[in-house]
Amino acid sequence: MTAGVALVTGANKGIGRAVARRLGLLGMTVYLGARDDGRGKAAEDDLRAEGLDARFLSLDVTDEHSVALAARSVADEAGRLDALVNNAGTGAPVRLPSATPLEEVRRTYETNVFGVITVTNAFLPLLRRSPAGRVVNISSLLGSITHAARRDDPSGVFPPGVFPAVLDYNTSKAALNAITVTYANELRGTGILVNACSPGFVATDINDHQGDLTPDEGARIPVLLATLGEDGPTAAFLGEDGTADGQVLAW
């Protein structure tokens, strides 16, 4: 599927904007979900200058009213949604779990967990109108409970002792992975595929641009999952080197 209608949350910068651009280059009409009107419209202008059908959509994933209005706008304009990329995410300063304020955890979960549920539920009726609806949740390898439990294993993904023990971000992404599987199981047989991906260590605002990959490189797997064919996987967790053949990361 390379034509149709897509929504990318948090699309005014970073991975979200790169995903939106790649989907637009494939011929899709792309709604750029962003809570900052100025940045959202600027992103729209930039992508339209490239000849893409990009449309800013005012959307704050932590505000149910904002999400409902956004869903109504897409319903009125497009009538359906073929791909939803839940990209909007946030983090907090790195702290030991025992030193992490509860309010900090709540703020992270509002965006990374509850925001995804709110947006997915609001747009699911439009995804059901698509002949091939796709949901992509931008997760992280840091949300893998398997790899967290192996942090001191020399054969693990991370060198011994360096798996960051960040309470709010890591656990929010683990919750997001569980959410992905839950929706995928509900929607089996409907034609809607729901997957998660870890785009890699991408240089973005959330890590002070310390990542090894560019946003465009990080956009590759989300776009792959957003445009899967009918024989594509569901309930899969793909990494930056993944393919459409199946799950390549441990939950």
TORNUSE-180503 format. One record per residue: residue in three letters; x, y, z of N, C-alpha, C in turn. Coordinates in pm, whole numbers, padded with zeros to 5 digits, always signed. Example, Ala and Ser with C-alpha at 12.3 -4.5 7.8 and 13.67 -1.06 7.14 Angstrom:
ALA+01319-00569+00780+01230-00450+00780+01320-00330+00780;SER+01285-00225+00708+01367-00106+00714+01290+00003+00787;
//
This chain:
MET+00084-00120+00000+00000+00000+00000+00087+00124+00000;THR+00082+00202-00106+00163+00324-00113+00078+00447-00140;ALA-00052+00432-00151-00140+00547-00166-00243+00542-00056;GLY-00301+00657-00024-00402+00659+00080-00381+00776+00173;VAL-00429+00761+00295-00429+00869+00393-00357+00823+00519;ALA-00266+00905+00568-00189+00870+00688-00195+00983+00788;LEU-00182+00947+00914-00166+01044+01023-00042+01008+01101;VAL+00045+01105+01122+00164+01086+01204+00156+01185+01319;THR+00157+01136+01442+00154+01227+01556+00296+01274+01587;GLY+00306+01393+01643+00438+01450+01670+00518+01466+01542;ALA+00453+01518+01437+00512+01516+01303+00582+01646+01264;ASN+00595+01740+01355+00654+01867+01316+00807+01865+01319;LYS+00865+01757+01373+01011+01750+01381+01055+01606+01398;GLY+01187+01585+01392+01246+01456+01423+01195+01340+01340;ILE+01181+01225+01407+01140+01103+01337+01002+01120+01276;GLY+00910+01186+01348+00775+01204+01299+00771+01277+01166;ARG+00846+01385+01158+00850+01461+01032+00913+01378+00920;ALA+01018+01303+00952+01083+01220+00851+00989+01111+00802;VAL+00911+01051+00893+00813+00951+00854+00708+01014+00763;ALA+00658+01132+00801+00558+01200+00720+00611+01229+00580;ARG+00735+01273+00573+00794+01304+00443+00804+01179+00356;ARG+00852+01070+00415+00865+00946+00337+00730+00896+00288;LEU+00628+00904+00374+00494+00861+00332+00441+00951+00222;GLY+00468+01082+00233+00426+01174+00129+00494+01145-00003;LEU+00620+01108+00001+00693+01075-00122+00638+00950-00188;LEU+00571+00865-00108+00507+00746-00163+00369+00777-00222;GLY+00328+00901-00212+00201+00942-00271+00085+00951-00175;MET+00110+00936-00047+00002+00941+00050-00030+01084+00090;THR-00155+01109+00122-00194+01232+00189-00159+01215+00336;VAL-00078+01305+00389-00026+01287+00523-00071+01401+00615;TYR-00139+01366+00722-00176+01463+00824-00064+01471+00926;LEU-00017+01593+00949+00093+01617+01041+00036+01656+01178;GLY+00023+01560+01266-00029+01590+01399+00075+01662+01482;ALA+00038+01778+01536+00130+01855+01619+00048+01945+01711;ARG+00097+01964+01833+00023+02049+01927+00064+02195+01916;ASP+00180+02223+01854+00226+02360+01835+00187+02405+01694;ASP+00093+02498+01686+00042+02541+01556+00151+02597+01466;GLY+00239+02679+01521+00344+02740+01441+00437+02637+01380;ARG+00482+02542+01462+00573+02440+01411+00503+02346+01315;GLY+00377+02315+01345+00302+02226+01258+00280+02287+01120;LYS+00244+02413+01116+00222+02480+00988+00352+02498+00912;ALA+00461+02524+00984+00592+02537+00919+00632+02405+00853;ALA+00607+02293+00923+00637+02162+00866+00551+02136+00743;GLU+00425+02174+00751+00336+02160+00636+00389+02238+00517;ASP+00428+02362+00539+00480+02447+00430+00604+02385+00367;ASP+00693+02334+00451+00817+02275+00399+00789+02153+00312;LEU+00699+02067+00358+00670+01946+00282+00588+01977+00156;ARG+00501+02074+00165+00426+02113+00046+00519+02174-00060;ALA+00624+02240-00013+00721+02297-00107+00791+02187-00187;GLU+00791+02066-00133+00847+01952-00205+00743+01884-00294;GLY+00622+01939-00297+00518+01882-00380+00437+01773-00312;LEU+00449+01761-00179+00379+01656-00106+00244+01705-00056;ASP+00150+01614-00043+00017+01648+00010+00022+01635+00161;ALA+00080+01735+00226+00095+01736+00372-00003+01836+00431;ARG-00070+01797+00538-00172+01881+00599-00154+01887+00751;PHE-00128+02004+00802-00115+02020+00947-00248+01989+01014;LEU-00240+01915+01124-00358+01880+01202-00329+01911+01349;SER-00401+02008+01403-00382+02043+01543-00420+01924+01630;LEU-00325+01873+01706-00347+01750+01781-00254+01742+01902;ASP-00313+01743+02019-00241+01721+02143-00286+01586+02197;VAL-00198+01488+02195-00238+01351+02230-00279+01338+02375;THR-00244+01434+02459-00280+01427+02600-00414+01495+02630;ASP-00479+01546+02525-00605+01620+02541-00714+01547+02461;GLU-00806+01482+02530-00910+01403+02462-00994+01488+02368;HIS-01023+01611+02407-01103+01699+02322-01028+01732+02193;SER-00900+01761+02205-00817+01790+02087-00814+01670+01994;VAL-00799+01550+02049-00795+01428+01967-00928+01406+01897;ALA-01037+01427+01969-01169+01408+01908-01192+01505+01792;LEU-01152+01631+01811-01166+01729+01703-01081+01691+01583;ALA-00961+01641+01608-00872+01600+01499-00933+01484+01421;ALA-00989+01386+01491-01051+01272+01424-01170+01316+01339;ARG-01245+01412+01391-01359+01464+01316-01313+01535+01189;SER-01203+01609+01199-01150+01680+01082-01107+01582+00973;VAL-01037+01476+01012-00992+01378+00913-01113+01306+00853;ALA-01213+01276+00936-01333+01210+00885-01404+01297+00783;ASP-01415+01426+00811-01483+01518+00719-01406+01537+00589;GLU-01272+01543+00598-01192+01571+00479-01159+01447+00397;ALA-01123+01339+00466-01073+01222+00394-01167+01102+00400;GLY-01248+01094+00505-01345+00984+00514-01289+00853+00564;ARG-01157+00842+00571-01096+00718+00618-00951+00746+00658;LEU-00887+00646+00719-00746+00656+00751-00683+00522+00722;ASP-00573+00524+00646-00507+00400+00607-00387+00367+00695;ALA-00325+00468+00753-00208+00442+00837-00204+00543+00951;LEU-00189+00491+01072-00172+00575+01191-00036+00543+01250;VAL+00049+00645+01259+00181+00628+01319+00182+00706+01450;ASN+00176+00632+01560+00180+00693+01693+00325+00721+01730;ASN+00370+00840+01690+00509+00877+01708+00532+00972+01826;ALA+00434+01053+01859+00451+01153+01965+00499+01085+02093;GLY+00608+01135+02148+00662+01075+02269+00741+01177+02349;THR+00767+01144+02472+00843+01234+02558+00927+01152+02655;GLY+01023+01218+02716+01107+01154+02816+01128+01250+02931;ALA+01219+01216+03018+01249+01299+03134+01396+01280+03167;PRO+01451+01363+03255+01591+01346+03294+01620+01206+03346;VAL+01739+01157+03315+01777+01023+03361+01800+01026+03511;ARG+01725+00943+03582+01738+00933+03728+01729+00787+03768;LEU+01778+00754+03884+01755+00621+03939+01606+00605+03964;PRO+01552+00485+03943+01409+00464+03969+01365+00512+04107;SER+01447+00487+04207+01410+00525+04344+01412+00675+04366;ALA+01471+00750+04271+01478+00896+04284+01387+00966+04184;THR+01302+00891+04115+01215+00950+04013+01084+00996+04074;PRO+01052+01126+04064+00925+01175+04119+00806+01111+04048;LEU+00705+01078+04123+00587+01013+04065+00523+01101+03959;GLU+00521+01232+03981+00459+01322+03884+00531+01317+03750;GLU+00661+01294+03754+00739+01281+03631+00696+01157+03553;VAL+00674+01050+03625+00629+00926+03561+00491+00947+03499;ARG+00403+01014+03572+00268+01040+03520+00273+01121+03391;ARG+00359+01224+03387+00368+01308+03267+00414+01226+03146;THR+00512+01140+03168+00561+01058+03058+00454+00961+03009;TYR+00383+00900+03103+00278+00806+03065+00161+00875+02994;GLU+00134+00999+03029+00024+01071+02963+00045+01076+02812;THR+00169+01096+02770+00199+01102+02627+00227+00964+02569;ASN+00320+00892+02628+00369+00768+02568+00274+00651+02577;VAL+00184+00654+02674+00092+00542+02693-00054+00584+02672;PHE-00103+00674+02758-00243+00713+02749-00272+00789+02620;GLY-00175+00865+02573-00193+00938+02448-00212+00844+02330;VAL-00135+00735+02328-00148+00637+02220-00285+00571+02224;ILE-00332+00536+02342-00464+00475+02355-00572+00572+02308;THR-00562+00696+02351-00663+00797+02314-00669+00815+02164;VAL-00553+00832+02101-00549+00854+01956-00596+00730+01880;THR-00549+00614+01921-00588+00491+01851-00738+00469+01858;ASN-00797+00486+01975-00941+00466+01988-01020+00566+01906;ALA-00972+00691+01902-01045+00795+01829-01040+00771+01678;PHE-00929+00719+01630-00913+00702+01484-00943+00561+01435;LEU-00970+00470+01527-00999+00333+01486-01121+00323+01393;PRO-01228+00397+01416-01340+00390+01321-01299+00427+01179;LEU-01206+00522+01164-01160+00560+01031-01067+00454+00973;LEU-00986+00390+01057-00901+00280+01011-00986+00163+00964;ARG-01100+00141+01027-01188+00031+00987-01249+00057+00849;ARG-01252+00182+00805-01303+00214+00672-01199+00190+00563;SER-01075+00167+00602-00969+00144+00506-00967-00002+00461;PRO-00931-00027+00337-00917-00167+00294-00793-00233+00354;ALA-00703-00152+00410-00578-00208+00464-00523-00115+00571;GLY-00592-00105+00683-00549-00016+00790-00421-00064+00858;ARG-00335+00031+00890-00209-00003+00956-00188+00090+01076;VAL-00145+00033+01189-00111+00111+01307+00034+00080+01343;VAL+00112+00186+01359+00253+00170+01394+00280+00249+01522;ASN+00329+00181+01623+00363+00246+01750+00515+00258+01760;ILE+00564+00380+01775+00707+00403+01786+00751+00373+01928;SER+00817+00262+01944+00862+00216+02075+01013+00235+02086;SER+01078+00150+02164+01222+00160+02185+01272+00027+02237;LEU+01395-00004+02203+01458-00123+02259+01464-00114+02412;LEU+01465+00010+02463+01467+00028+02609+01339-00022+02674;GLY+01235-00045+02594+01110-00100+02647+01106-00251+02647;SER+01214-00315+02602+01219-00461+02599+01250-00515+02739;ILE+01156-00584+02798+01178-00643+02930+01283-00754+02920;THR+01285-00824+02808+01383-00930+02789+01525-00876+02797;HIS+01551-00768+02724+01686-00712+02724+01719-00643+02857;ALA+01618-00586+02920+01643-00525+03051+01686-00631+03153;ALA+01624-00748+03144+01656-00855+03238+01794-00914+03211;ARG+01847-00889+03092+01978-00944+03054+02085-00836+03055;ARG+02068-00732+03131+02160-00619+03125+02303-00655+03164;ASP+02321-00762+03240+02455-00804+03281+02503-00927+03205;ASP+02433-00962+03098+02469-01078+03017+02562-01032+02905;PRO+02687-01082+02900+02780-01040+02796+02729-01065+02654;SER+02635-01161+02638+02581-01190+02505+02459-01106+02472;GLY+02420-01016+02562+02302-00934+02540+02326-00821+02442;VAL+02222-00747+02412+02230-00638+02316+02318-00525+02368;PHE+02307-00496+02499+02385-00388+02559+02505-00446+02636;PRO+02615-00375+02641+02727-00419+02724+02682-00431+02868;PRO+02743-00521+02946+02701-00541+03086+02696-00411+03165;GLY+02583-00391+03231+02568-00277+03321+02528-00146+03260;VAL+02511-00141+03125+02482-00010+03066+02336+00006+03024;PHE+02253-00096+03042+02111-00080+03007+02052+00023+03103;PRO+02011+00140+03053+01967+00248+03142+01844+00210+03224;ALA+01854+00224+03353+01742+00191+03442+01656+00316+03462;VAL+01589+00358+03356+01507+00478+03360+01362+00437+03382;LEU+01306+00476+03493+01174+00428+03533+01064+00474+03438;ASP+01058+00605+03410+00942+00657+03336+00946+00618+03189;TYR+01057+00645+03121+01062+00620+02976+01060+00471+02944;ASN+01149+00394+03007+01159+00252+02975+01028+00178+02999;THR+00968+00202+03115+00845+00129+03146+00729+00177+03061;SER+00731+00304+03020+00624+00353+02932+00631+00283+02797;LYS+00752+00258+02748+00766+00189+02620+00734+00040+02634;ALA+00763-00019+02751+00721-00157+02775+00569-00167+02774;ALA+00504-00068+02835+00357-00064+02834+00306-00047+02692;LEU+00374+00036+02614+00333+00057+02475+00344-00073+02396;ASN+00448-00151+02423+00460-00279+02354+00342-00371+02388;ALA+00303-00372+02515+00188-00454+02556+00060-00404+02490;ILE+00047-00273+02479-00070-00213+02412-00074-00256+02266;THR+00042-00259+02203+00050-00299+02062-00006-00439+02042;VAL+00038-00532+02125-00008-00670+02113-00158-00681+02142;THR-00205-00604+02239-00346-00609+02276-00436-00564+02161;TYR-00401-00452+02098-00480-00407+01983-00467-00503+01866;ALA-00346-00554+01842-00326-00647+01731-00416-00769+01747;ASN-00427-00819+01869-00510-00936+01892-00658-00905+01873;GLU-00700-00787+01918-00841-00750+01898-00875-00740+01750;LEU-00780-00690+01671-00809-00658+01531-00769-00767+01433;ARG-00725-00882+01484-00692-00992+01392-00815-01029+01309;GLY-00793-01048+01182-00903-01085+01092-00978-00968+01034;THR-00947-00846+01077-01016-00729+01024-00941-00664+00908;GLY-00817-00706+00885-00735-00642+00783-00647-00533+00839;ILE-00667-00496+00966-00585-00392+01030-00468-00460+01099;LEU-00347-00418+01064-00226-00473+01123-00167-00371+01221;VAL-00129-00419+01339-00078-00332+01445+00060-00381+01489;ASN+00160-00295+01475+00296-00335+01508+00369-00223+01582;ALA+00478-00261+01647+00565-00164+01715+00703-00172+01652;CYS+00779-00065+01668+00916-00069+01618+01006+00018+01704;SER+01133-00021+01705+01237+00060+01766+01317+00117+01650;PRO+01308+00247+01625+01373+00304+01507+01524+00314+01517;GLY+01579+00281+01635+01722+00292+01654+01758+00415+01736;PHE+01887+00434+01757+01935+00547+01836+01945+00669+01743;VAL+01832+00736+01728+01820+00846+01634+01849+00979+01704;ALA+01921+01065+01638+01953+01198+01694+01828+01285+01691;THR+01767+01306+01808+01648+01388+01820+01657+01473+01946;ASP+01556+01557+01966+01553+01642+02085+01553+01560+02214;ILE+01490+01443+02210+01472+01366+02333+01605+01316+02390;ASN+01709+01305+02303+01840+01262+02351+01947+01367+02325;ASP+01904+01494+02310+01996+01604+02285+02080+01580+02160;HIS+02018+01512+02063+02081+01487+01932+02212+01412+01944;GLN+02214+01315+02036+02333+01233+02055+02326+01101+01979;GLY+02218+01078+01908+02200+00950+01839+02294+00928+01723;ASP+02304+00801+01681+02392+00763+01571+02322+00772+01435;LEU+02190+00772+01435+02115+00770+01310+02048+00905+01285;THR+02025+00937+01159+01949+01056+01124+01800+01025+01136;PRO+01714+01127+01150+01571+01101+01153+01523+01026+01030;ASP+01580+01056+00913+01537+00986+00792+01572+00838+00799;GLU+01689+00806+00856+01724+00665+00873+01631+00598+00973;GLY+01595+00672+01077+01504+00617+01177+01363+00599+01126;ALA+01329+00667+01017+01194+00659+00962+01172+00534+00877;ARG+01276+00463+00844+01264+00353+00748+01168+00244+00796;ILE+01189+00195+00918+01105+00086+00967+00961+00131+00992;PRO+00937+00248+01053+00797+00292+01067+00723+00300+00934;VAL+00791+00348+00831+00726+00358+00699+00701+00219+00642;LEU+00796+00128+00661+00775-00009+00617+00649-00067+00679;LEU+00634-00048+00810+00519-00104+00880+00389-00032+00843;ALA+00398+00095+00811+00278+00173+00774+00228+00137+00636;THR+00311+00070+00557+00273+00039+00418+00279-00110+00390;LEU+00265-00191+00493+00269-00336+00475+00161-00385+00381;GLY+00192-00491+00307+00091-00559+00229+00003-00644+00317;GLU-00098-00706+00258-00195-00782+00338-00133-00905+00403;ASP-00017-00949+00354+00049-01064+00412+00153-01024+00517;GLY+00152-00897+00557+00248-00849+00656+00217-00899+00796;PRO+00313-00883+00887+00294-00930+01024+00202-00839+01104;THR+00154-00889+01214+00086-00808+01313+00135-00856+01450;ALA+00133-00767+01549+00189-00797+01682+00338-00825+01674;ALA+00408-00753+01586+00552-00769+01573+00624-00648+01632;PHE+00749-00668+01672+00832-00563+01728+00962-00562+01648;LEU+00974-00470+01554+01088-00467+01464+01191-00363+01507;GLY+01316-00393+01481+01425-00300+01508+01467-00228+01382;GLU+01571-00148+01394+01613-00065+01281+01661-00146+01163;ASP+01703-00272+01186+01750-00358+01078+01644-00459+01038;GLY+01522-00440+01083+01417-00536+01058+01364-00535+00917;THR+01291-00637+00886+01223-00649+00758+01077-00683+00788;ALA+00998-00697+00684+00857-00731+00702+00836-00880+00728;ASP+00945-00956+00743+00931-01102+00756+00883-01145+00893;GLY+00892-01059+00993+00843-01101+01123+00912-01029+01236;GLN+00889-01078+01358+00941-01014+01478+01092-01037+01488;VAL+01167-00930+01510+01311-00943+01520+01364-00896+01656;LEU+01281-00835+01738+01322-00790+01871+01241-00867+01976;ALA+01306-00894+02087+01237-00960+02198+01156-00857+02275;TRP+01035-00893+02316+00949-00801+02389+01007-00772+02525;
//
